[in-house]
Amino acid sequence: MKSPITGKEMKLVQEQDQLIFRKEEFQVMYHYYLCEDSGEQFTDERLDKLNLAQVHNQYREKYGIPFPEEIRHIREQYGISASKMSEILGMGVNTYRLYENGEMPTVANGRLILSVRDPDEFIRQVEASVRYLQESEVEKLTAKAFKLIKERESGVRYGEPAKIELRQDAPNAYNGYRRLDLPRVAQVIAYLDNKAGELYKTKLNKLLFYIDFLAYKCIGNSIMGLQYRAIPYGPVPSEYERLFLRLQDEGWLSNEERQNGGEQFYEVYHADIAFEGQLFTGEEIKVIDTVAALFKKKKTSEIVDLSHTEQAWIDNEQNRALISYQEYAFGLKI
């Protein structure tokens, strides 16, 4: 960005600072452009969004307020419009849509939205709104909720095919403020399979780390919602063995074992689905492509060596600890 004062390119600066939101202070890595001749600071729309995202992430986590993606998913499970959900919950006609688009709910509204994730509570809210809904609407909505309840109970009673369970923590600093999203993980691997060369297990683990942490560095949220742990070979998804097995069970991933000419064997992964970009924003695809291009021709050993220079790994390897996005993403080497 050029200085509006001198016309010269300005230096991008990031430093720890505190921002106030709803009368509370939150620690963020504040980004701005510095005009070195005048000492003035400037931001653009991208930096404003990145700075504010850090505040919103922490506020939502602190007060248990759902993130926009969760808010949309809760509505979609009942197959209704945002305006209809607003009506059922006693909100203004456009309120739910605004929340889906990123506006911050009040604490009360946020918890109300979370409560109707449970079909039983949704039915109670529909029944409380019978004066505002047509009889046919009440019947349709309660039928949908009862269907979800029945599916949930039948799965427990009769036993669905066992699937490998993975941690599904609420959005927090260790998953980049996004719930684990397996279809997104599978789609990222499909992209890498086409763009980043052969996906040896160690290489794939590092690419996933760099994609999620670069996304947080640039956007303020991870792409896949994975948690990462520092182990001797570098940062890896916390449950990577179980993760890859689950993706294989879903039919999205396969692997083969190869020998390096000696006695060592390596696992190579292949996507069994085609990449479909509609799950991602343009900014997210740019991040994925940046990492794929950067590491396409690098040896696995080179990628491991680079990951060992990351403060995220250095500070956490001894205890094999989870790595905080908020604490370490902004110091990423790429």
PLY file of the C-alpha trace (Angstrom):
ply
format ascii 1.0
element vertex 334
property float x
property float y
property float z
element edge 333
property int vertex1
property int vertex2
end_header
0.00 0.00 0.00
1.31 3.45 -0.91
1.31 6.30 1.58
-1.41 8.88 0.87
1.08 11.44 2.22
4.30 10.66 0.32
3.19 8.21 -2.38
5.87 5.74 -1.27
5.26 2.09 -0.47
4.62 1.63 3.24
5.96 -1.03 5.58
3.51 -3.62 6.92
3.82 -3.78 10.71
2.32 -6.21 13.20
2.52 -5.75 16.96
0.73 -6.87 20.08
-2.02 -4.44 21.06
-5.38 -4.30 22.78
-8.66 -3.52 21.05
-11.92 -2.71 22.82
-15.14 -4.47 21.85
-18.37 -4.06 23.81
-16.48 -2.37 26.64
-13.94 -5.21 26.97
-10.27 -5.31 25.99
-8.89 -8.14 23.86
-5.24 -8.88 23.07
-4.59 -9.03 19.32
-1.77 -8.99 16.83
-2.58 -5.58 15.35
-1.67 -5.01 11.70
-1.13 -1.65 10.02
0.91 0.09 7.34
3.51 2.58 8.55
4.46 5.68 6.58
8.07 5.89 7.74
8.51 9.51 6.64
5.51 10.87 8.56
5.10 8.22 11.25
1.39 7.92 10.40
-0.38 4.56 10.53
-2.91 3.35 7.95
-5.06 0.27 7.41
-7.07 -1.02 4.48
-10.18 -3.20 4.37
-8.20 -6.44 4.52
-6.26 -5.43 7.63
-9.36 -4.04 9.31
-11.09 -7.40 8.80
-8.07 -9.32 10.09
-7.74 -7.16 13.20
-11.46 -7.32 13.96
-11.63 -11.07 13.33
-9.21 -11.66 16.19
-11.42 -9.69 18.56
-14.62 -11.38 17.42
-13.03 -14.84 17.70
-12.12 -14.26 21.33
-15.45 -12.66 22.21
-17.45 -15.53 20.71
-15.30 -18.10 22.50
-15.56 -16.29 25.84
-19.35 -16.00 25.80
-20.28 -19.18 23.93
-21.64 -17.33 20.90
-21.82 -19.46 17.73
-19.78 -18.54 14.67
-21.50 -17.61 11.38
-20.92 -21.05 9.86
-22.53 -22.73 12.88
-25.47 -20.33 12.78
-26.11 -21.19 9.13
-25.76 -24.93 9.74
-28.30 -24.88 12.60
-30.88 -23.26 10.31
-30.14 -25.52 7.35
-30.73 -28.71 9.32
-34.40 -27.68 9.52
-34.62 -26.63 5.87
-36.00 -23.14 6.52
-35.11 -19.61 5.48
-33.22 -17.16 7.66
-36.28 -14.92 7.90
-38.43 -17.84 9.07
-35.85 -18.77 11.71
-35.87 -15.15 12.88
-39.64 -15.33 13.22
-39.54 -18.58 15.21
-36.90 -17.20 17.60
-38.68 -13.87 18.06
-36.01 -11.79 16.31
-36.29 -9.05 13.72
-36.99 -10.35 10.23
-33.42 -9.80 8.96
-31.59 -10.53 12.20
-30.74 -14.18 11.61
-29.40 -13.45 8.12
-27.20 -10.69 9.53
-25.82 -13.12 12.10
-25.03 -15.62 9.33
-23.17 -12.86 7.50
-20.96 -12.11 10.48
-22.79 -9.59 12.65
-22.20 -10.34 16.33
-25.28 -11.60 18.20
-26.01 -10.53 21.73
-25.02 -13.15 24.29
-28.69 -13.99 24.86
-29.43 -14.42 21.15
-26.25 -16.42 20.62
-27.21 -18.91 23.29
-30.78 -19.05 22.02
-29.49 -19.99 18.57
-27.24 -22.68 20.04
-30.15 -24.12 22.01
-32.22 -24.85 18.88
-29.44 -27.02 17.52
-31.29 -29.60 19.64
-34.49 -30.61 17.75
-36.41 -30.93 21.03
-35.72 -27.28 21.84
-36.55 -26.26 18.26
-39.97 -27.89 18.65
-40.53 -25.91 21.85
-39.69 -22.67 20.03
-42.03 -23.56 17.15
-44.84 -24.33 19.60
-44.23 -20.99 21.32
-44.65 -19.25 17.95
-47.95 -20.82 16.84
-49.68 -17.44 16.83
-47.28 -16.23 14.12
-47.10 -19.40 12.02
-49.61 -21.09 9.76
-50.84 -24.49 10.89
-49.22 -26.15 7.88
-45.89 -24.54 8.78
-46.07 -25.81 12.35
-46.79 -29.33 11.12
-43.96 -29.24 8.58
-41.39 -27.83 11.02
-42.24 -30.19 13.87
-42.23 -33.15 11.46
-38.72 -32.22 10.33
-37.52 -31.91 13.92
-39.12 -35.24 14.91
-37.40 -36.86 11.92
-34.02 -35.62 13.19
-34.82 -36.94 16.67
-35.81 -40.32 15.23
-32.63 -40.53 13.16
-30.56 -39.72 16.24
-32.33 -42.28 18.41
-32.37 -45.05 15.79
-28.65 -44.63 15.29
-28.10 -45.23 19.00
-30.67 -48.01 19.30
-29.78 -50.10 16.27
-26.15 -49.18 15.92
-24.98 -47.47 12.76
-21.74 -48.72 11.15
-19.02 -47.66 13.56
-17.08 -44.61 12.43
-13.78 -43.46 13.82
-14.55 -40.65 16.22
-12.56 -37.42 16.09
-12.54 -34.49 18.48
-15.27 -31.98 17.69
-14.38 -29.09 19.97
-16.23 -25.80 19.81
-14.32 -23.08 17.92
-11.28 -21.98 19.91
-7.68 -20.81 19.56
-6.45 -24.37 18.97
-8.62 -25.13 15.94
-8.43 -21.68 14.39
-11.94 -20.79 15.60
-13.61 -23.31 13.31
-15.15 -26.69 14.12
-13.45 -29.65 12.45
-14.85 -29.87 8.92
-14.05 -33.25 7.36
-15.42 -32.46 3.87
-13.12 -29.42 3.80
-10.14 -31.56 4.84
-10.92 -34.02 2.05
-11.28 -31.23 -0.49
-7.98 -29.63 0.53
-6.24 -32.99 0.08
-7.90 -33.37 -3.33
-6.46 -29.99 -4.34
-3.00 -30.89 -3.04
-3.09 -34.25 -4.81
-3.34 -32.39 -8.12
-1.10 -29.43 -7.36
1.56 -30.32 -4.77
3.23 -33.48 -6.04
3.15 -36.83 -4.30
1.62 -36.71 -0.84
3.84 -38.71 1.46
2.33 -38.84 4.94
4.92 -36.57 6.55
4.67 -34.06 3.71
0.87 -34.07 3.80
0.84 -33.41 7.54
3.08 -30.37 7.08
1.07 -28.99 4.16
-2.14 -29.18 6.16
-0.43 -27.29 8.99
0.86 -24.56 6.70
-2.50 -24.16 4.96
-4.48 -23.75 8.17
-1.95 -21.49 9.86
-1.37 -19.35 6.76
-5.14 -18.94 6.48
-5.29 -17.72 10.06
-2.38 -15.37 9.40
-4.13 -13.88 6.36
-7.83 -14.19 7.18
-8.21 -14.72 10.92
-9.70 -18.24 10.77
-8.41 -21.68 9.85
-9.74 -23.43 6.75
-10.27 -26.96 8.08
-10.65 -26.59 11.85
-7.82 -29.02 12.60
-5.85 -28.95 15.82
-2.07 -29.33 15.49
0.45 -30.81 17.86
4.25 -30.38 17.91
6.03 -33.75 17.64
9.67 -34.59 16.73
8.98 -34.54 12.96
7.29 -31.15 13.16
3.72 -29.87 13.58
1.03 -32.39 12.59
-2.75 -32.71 12.91
-3.34 -33.83 16.48
-5.13 -37.05 15.49
-3.65 -37.51 12.04
-3.70 -41.33 12.04
-7.37 -41.42 13.03
-8.10 -38.53 10.67
-6.71 -40.33 7.62
-8.47 -43.58 8.55
-11.78 -41.71 8.89
-11.30 -40.09 5.49
-10.61 -43.53 4.04
-13.76 -44.91 5.68
-15.74 -42.10 4.05
-14.33 -43.07 0.64
-12.51 -39.77 0.21
-8.91 -40.95 0.60
-6.72 -43.96 -0.17
-3.10 -44.82 0.43
-0.38 -47.10 -0.83
2.86 -48.31 0.72
6.12 -47.80 -1.15
9.67 -48.90 -0.55
12.51 -46.42 -1.02
14.90 -48.96 -2.48
16.19 -49.97 0.93
14.31 -51.33 3.90
12.23 -48.22 4.60
8.58 -48.03 3.63
6.54 -44.88 3.07
2.83 -44.22 2.84
1.59 -42.12 -0.08
-1.94 -40.71 -0.04
-4.31 -40.08 -2.95
-7.62 -38.27 -3.01
-10.54 -40.37 -4.21
-12.72 -37.35 -4.91
-12.37 -34.41 -7.29
-11.73 -30.92 -5.97
-14.85 -28.74 -5.88
-14.20 -25.14 -4.99
-17.66 -24.15 -3.77
-16.81 -25.02 -0.17
-14.18 -22.28 -0.03
-13.94 -18.53 -0.42
-11.61 -16.98 -2.96
-9.24 -15.98 -0.15
-9.12 -19.56 1.12
-8.39 -21.02 -2.32
-5.58 -18.49 -2.72
-4.04 -19.70 0.56
-4.31 -23.37 -0.45
-2.77 -22.63 -3.84
0.05 -20.60 -2.30
1.10 -23.49 -0.05
0.74 -26.08 -2.83
2.91 -24.04 -5.21
5.50 -23.22 -2.55
6.12 -26.84 -1.56
5.42 -28.68 -4.82
9.08 -29.22 -5.72
10.49 -29.40 -2.19
11.62 -32.67 -0.68
9.85 -33.88 2.42
13.06 -33.41 4.40
13.21 -29.75 3.33
9.64 -29.16 4.48
10.36 -30.84 7.81
13.47 -28.67 8.25
11.45 -25.52 7.57
8.77 -26.58 10.05
11.50 -26.98 12.68
12.31 -23.28 12.37
8.74 -22.32 13.29
8.35 -20.92 16.79
5.10 -22.84 16.93
7.12 -26.06 16.89
10.12 -24.88 18.92
8.02 -23.78 21.90
5.75 -26.83 21.99
7.77 -29.85 20.82
9.19 -30.82 24.19
5.72 -31.32 25.69
4.11 -32.39 22.41
1.61 -29.64 23.10
-1.23 -28.33 20.98
-0.34 -25.18 19.04
-2.38 -21.98 19.42
-3.26 -20.28 16.14
-3.64 -16.89 17.78
-0.26 -17.12 19.47
1.81 -18.50 16.58
0.17 -18.04 13.16
1.30 -14.43 12.74
4.94 -15.47 13.12
4.74 -18.10 10.37
7.85 -18.26 8.17
5.89 -18.22 4.91
0 1
1 2
2 3
3 4
4 5
5 6
6 7
7 8
8 9
9 10
10 11
11 12
12 13
13 14
14 15
15 16
16 17
17 18
18 19
19 20
20 21
21 22
22 23
23 24
24 25
25 26
26 27
27 28
28 29
29 30
30 31
31 32
32 33
33 34
34 35
35 36
36 37
37 38
38 39
39 40
40 41
41 42
42 43
43 44
44 45
45 46
46 47
47 48
48 49
49 50
50 51
51 52
52 53
53 54
54 55
55 56
56 57
57 58
58 59
59 60
60 61
61 62
62 63
63 64
64 65
65 66
66 67
67 68
68 69
69 70
70 71
71 72
72 73
73 74
74 75
75 76
76 77
77 78
78 79
79 80
80 81
81 82
82 83
83 84
84 85
85 86
86 87
87 88
88 89
89 90
90 91
91 92
92 93
93 94
94 95
95 96
96 97
97 98
98 99
99 100
100 101
101 102
102 103
103 104
104 105
105 106
106 107
107 108
108 109
109 110
110 111
111 112
112 113
113 114
114 115
115 116
116 117
117 118
118 119
119 120
120 121
121 122
122 123
123 124
124 125
125 126
126 127
127 128
128 129
129 130
130 131
131 132
132 133
133 134
134 135
135 136
136 137
137 138
138 139
139 140
140 141
141 142
142 143
143 144
144 145
145 146
146 147
147 148
148 149
149 150
150 151
151 152
152 153
153 154
154 155
155 156
156 157
157 158
158 159
159 160
160 161
161 162
162 163
163 164
164 165
165 166
166 167
167 168
168 169
169 170
170 171
171 172
172 173
173 174
174 175
175 176
176 177
177 178
178 179
179 180
180 181
181 182
182 183
183 184
184 185
185 186
186 187
187 188
188 189
189 190
190 191
191 192
192 193
193 194
194 195
195 196
196 197
197 198
198 199
199 200
200 201
201 202
202 203
203 204
204 205
205 206
206 207
207 208
208 209
209 210
210 211
211 212
212 213
213 214
214 215
215 216
216 217
217 218
218 219
219 220
220 221
221 222
222 223
223 224
224 225
225 226
226 227
227 228
228 229
229 230
230 231
231 232
232 233
233 234
234 235
235 236
236 237
237 238
238 239
239 240
240 241
241 242
242 243
243 244
244 245
245 246
246 247
247 248
248 249
249 250
250 251
251 252
252 253
253 254
254 255
255 256
256 257
257 258
258 259
259 260
260 261
261 262
262 263
263 264
264 265
265 266
266 267
267 268
268 269
269 270
270 271
271 272
272 273
273 274
274 275
275 276
276 277
277 278
278 279
279 280
280 281
281 282
282 283
283 284
284 285
285 286
286 287
287 288
288 289
289 290
290 291
291 292
292 293
293 294
294 295
295 296
296 297
297 298
298 299
299 300
300 301
301 302
302 303
303 304
304 305
305 306
306 307
307 308
308 309
309 310
310 311
311 312
312 313
313 314
314 315
315 316
316 317
317 318
318 319
319 320
320 321
321 322
322 323
323 324
324 325
325 326
326 327
327 328
328 329
329 330
330 331
331 332
332 333
